[in-house]
Amino acid sequence: MLRNFSTPSDTIPVTVIGAGIAGAWQALTFARAGYPVTLFERDDPTMLGGTSRWAGGMLAPYCEQEAAEPAVTRLGLRSLELWREEKLDDAAFNGSLVVAHARDRADFKRFGRMTENHAAVGAEDIAALEPDLAGRFHDGLFFAEEGHVEPRRVLPQLHARLAQANGEIRFGTECEPHDAQGIVIDCRGFAAADGDDGSVDGLRGVKGEAVIIETGEIKLTRPVRVMHPRWPLYIVPRAANQFFVGATSIESEDGGVTVRSMLELLTAAYAVHPAFAEARIVEIGAALRPAFADNLPRIAIEGRRIGVNGLYRHGFLLAPALAELTLAYVARGAIDNEVMRCA
Ligand SMILES: Cc1cc2nc3c(=O)[nH]c(=O)nc-3n(C[C@H](O)[C@H](O)[C@H](O)COP(=O)(O)OP(=O)(O)OC[C@H]3O[C@@H](n4cnc5c(N)ncnc54)[C@H](O)[C@@H]3O)c2cc1C
């Protein structure tokens, strides 16, 4: 058990495997607590291979209540505080807007019933929040306390902060949990599903497809979610007139992008505003969300090895709070019964 683990003064090394959003927050949190941390990432700093690169970056604990367990809301709210405290560039805390076309009214009403902490907004409010959507929607829900980050920009900032906290990051270095030193925090994401000795049982991949488009014809300042019968579709504004349009959610471990999915995503964007029809397609892609059967994250403790995985569609939303819980366990033996499993 953990109490046998050391305090920082004993300088027991901490090895974190995987520099995606889960590993980045784990490494930073332990380094700041005084542990000597080394973060291993098999990719180069562009991190093309991980799931985090393809995240929308929404920090939306209330919107996610529609389909997620209460633990996601609890940990998501704590993470929101931790993201705020970090004061990163490319992080905004100006809420999310949910809108629906007339044909999707029933889904919209259901969404309102399943979620908390929103205000009903009409056409004038929508125009005040997002002037370029003036006249396009009659009803919406505004979740004022939510936020969003730009994954491809905040990950390098977190890695840089790890270095400032005296942590070390080694890119281009594959590491397996059984080879590593000291306390090992395994954040390999979906790659952990098919390791040889170090594979994580029950981990599956849930495909998410997305497209990044660019246009100067329309401005949005916050994520806009659109009711859709099959997927929770959204448009997240990014720097340089870019927009992330996502995402499908398919029980498949095939990483390809289908024509049908692109048609649906781009049609949804066009239906939010026709100016998106003239947007330039910058990048199309897909990634596998690492998930367990219950779609809840898991901190799995087995001696000095701790697996942090199954962040599913909530990696950015949950990673800071999961890192805080892992540290609380290592430092004080604190157990969170909802997400921790001890072998
Ligand atoms: C389309 C899409 C949209 C999404 N939108 C959101 C969103 O808006 N908000 C949100 O909160 N979440 C979102 N998610 C979910 C989020 O992206 C994931 O939950 C998250 O990225 C998982 O992070 P991770 O660090 O566990 O895994 P990863 O990002 O995959 O990181 C694991 C890292 O480990 C490295 N690695 C693997 N094996 C080894 C090894 N042996 N040695 C060294 N390194 C290794 C990999 O190279 C990789 O970089 C979205 C996901 C998708 C696909």
Ligand as a Chemical Component Dictionary entry (heavy atoms), coordinates in Angstrom:
data_LIG
# 
_chem_comp.id                   LIG 
_chem_comp.type                 NON-POLYMER 
_chem_comp.pdbx_formal_charge   0 
_chem_comp.three_letter_code    LIG 
# 
loop_
_chem_comp_atom.comp_id 
_chem_comp_atom.atom_id 
_chem_comp_atom.alt_atom_id 
_chem_comp_atom.type_symbol 
_chem_comp_atom.charge 
_chem_comp_atom.model_Cartn_x 
_chem_comp_atom.model_Cartn_y 
_chem_comp_atom.model_Cartn_z 
_chem_comp_atom.pdbx_ordinal 
LIG C1  C1  C 0 -12.386 13.807 -31.536 1  
LIG C2  C2  C 0 -12.157 13.883 -30.063 2  
LIG C3  C3  C 0 -12.628 14.986 -29.363 3  
LIG C4  C4  C 0 -12.417 15.079 -27.982 4  
LIG N1  N1  N 0 -12.824 16.194 -27.317 5  
LIG C5  C5  C 0 -12.605 16.325 -25.978 6  
LIG C6  C6  C 0 -12.995 17.490 -25.291 7  
LIG O1  O1  O 0 -13.530 18.430 -25.887 8  
LIG N2  N2  N 0 -12.771 17.564 -23.943 9  
LIG C7  C7  C 0 -12.156 16.552 -23.251 10 
LIG O2  O2  O 0 -11.980 16.675 -22.033 11 
LIG N3  N3  N 0 -11.759 15.422 -23.901 12 
LIG C8  C8  C 0 -11.982 15.285 -25.231 13 
LIG N4  N4  N 0 -11.592 14.146 -25.893 14 
LIG C9  C9  C 0 -11.017 13.054 -25.111 15 
LIG C10 C10 C 0 -9.511  13.233 -24.881 16 
LIG O3  O3  O 0 -8.881  13.543 -26.090 17 
LIG C11 C11 C 0 -8.914  11.965 -24.288 18 
LIG O4  O4  O 0 -9.630  11.583 -23.133 19 
LIG C12 C12 C 0 -7.456  12.208 -23.897 20 
LIG O5  O5  O 0 -6.734  12.737 -24.967 21 
LIG C13 C13 C 0 -6.780  10.946 -23.393 22 
LIG O6  O6  O 0 -5.506  11.373 -22.968 23 
LIG P1  P1  P 0 -4.379  10.383 -22.512 24 
LIG O7  O7  O 0 -3.272  11.239 -22.014 25 
LIG O8  O8  O 0 -4.955  9.332  -21.626 26 
LIG O9  O9  O 0 -3.954  9.624  -23.854 27 
LIG P2  P2  P 0 -3.054  10.138 -25.087 28 
LIG O10 O10 O 0 -3.358  11.546 -25.437 29 
LIG O11 O11 O 0 -3.212  9.131  -26.176 30 
LIG O12 O12 O 0 -1.583  10.112 -24.525 31 
LIG C14 C14 C 0 -0.880  8.915  -24.308 32 
LIG C15 C15 C 0 0.572   9.163  -24.720 33 
LIG O13 O13 O 0 1.356   8.051  -24.314 34 
LIG C16 C16 C 0 2.344   7.856  -25.276 35 
LIG N5  N5  N 0 2.818   6.472  -25.128 36 
LIG C17 C17 C 0 2.098   5.328  -25.335 37 
LIG N6  N6  N 0 2.836   4.254  -25.050 38 
LIG C18 C18 C 0 4.057   4.717  -24.643 39 
LIG C19 C19 C 0 5.249   4.093  -24.181 40 
LIG N7  N7  N 0 5.343   2.742  -24.085 41 
LIG N8  N8  N 0 6.317   4.879  -23.847 42 
LIG C20 C20 C 0 6.230   6.238  -23.928 43 
LIG N9  N9  N 0 5.118   6.877  -24.366 44 
LIG C21 C21 C 0 4.044   6.136  -24.702 45 
LIG C22 C22 C 0 1.636   8.119  -26.592 46 
LIG O14 O14 O 0 2.551   8.424  -27.631 47 
LIG C23 C23 C 0 0.744   9.297  -26.216 48 
LIG O15 O15 O 0 1.357   10.547 -26.517 49 
LIG C24 C24 C 0 -11.768 14.028 -27.278 50 
LIG C25 C25 C 0 -11.295 12.923 -27.994 51 
LIG C26 C26 C 0 -11.493 12.852 -29.366 52 
LIG C27 C27 C 0 -10.954 11.677 -30.103 53 
# 
loop_
_chem_comp_bond.comp_id 
_chem_comp_bond.atom_id_1 
_chem_comp_bond.atom_id_2 
_chem_comp_bond.value_order 
_chem_comp_bond.pdbx_ordinal 
LIG C1  C2  SING 1  
LIG C2  C3  SING 2  
LIG C2  C26 DOUB 3  
LIG C3  C4  DOUB 4  
LIG C4  N1  SING 5  
LIG C4  C24 SING 6  
LIG N1  C5  DOUB 7  
LIG C5  C6  SING 8  
LIG C5  C8  SING 9  
LIG C6  O1  DOUB 10 
LIG C6  N2  SING 11 
LIG N2  C7  SING 12 
LIG C7  O2  DOUB 13 
LIG C7  N3  SING 14 
LIG N3  C8  DOUB 15 
LIG C8  N4  SING 16 
LIG N4  C9  SING 17 
LIG N4  C24 SING 18 
LIG C9  C10 SING 19 
LIG C10 O3  SING 20 
LIG C10 C11 SING 21 
LIG C11 O4  SING 22 
LIG C11 C12 SING 23 
LIG C12 O5  SING 24 
LIG C12 C13 SING 25 
LIG C13 O6  SING 26 
LIG O6  P1  SING 27 
LIG P1  O7  DOUB 28 
LIG P1  O8  SING 29 
LIG P1  O9  SING 30 
LIG O9  P2  SING 31 
LIG P2  O10 DOUB 32 
LIG P2  O11 SING 33 
LIG P2  O12 SING 34 
LIG O12 C14 SING 35 
LIG C14 C15 SING 36 
LIG C15 O13 SING 37 
LIG C15 C23 SING 38 
LIG O13 C16 SING 39 
LIG C16 N5  SING 40 
LIG C16 C22 SING 41 
LIG N5  C17 SING 42 
LIG N5  C21 SING 43 
LIG C17 N6  DOUB 44 
LIG N6  C18 SING 45 
LIG C18 C19 SING 46 
LIG C18 C21 DOUB 47 
LIG C19 N7  SING 48 
LIG C19 N8  DOUB 49 
LIG N8  C20 SING 50 
LIG C20 N9  DOUB 51 
LIG N9  C21 SING 52 
LIG C22 O14 SING 53 
LIG C22 C23 SING 54 
LIG C23 O15 SING 55 
LIG C24 C25 DOUB 56 
LIG C25 C26 SING 57 
LIG C26 C27 SING 58 
# 
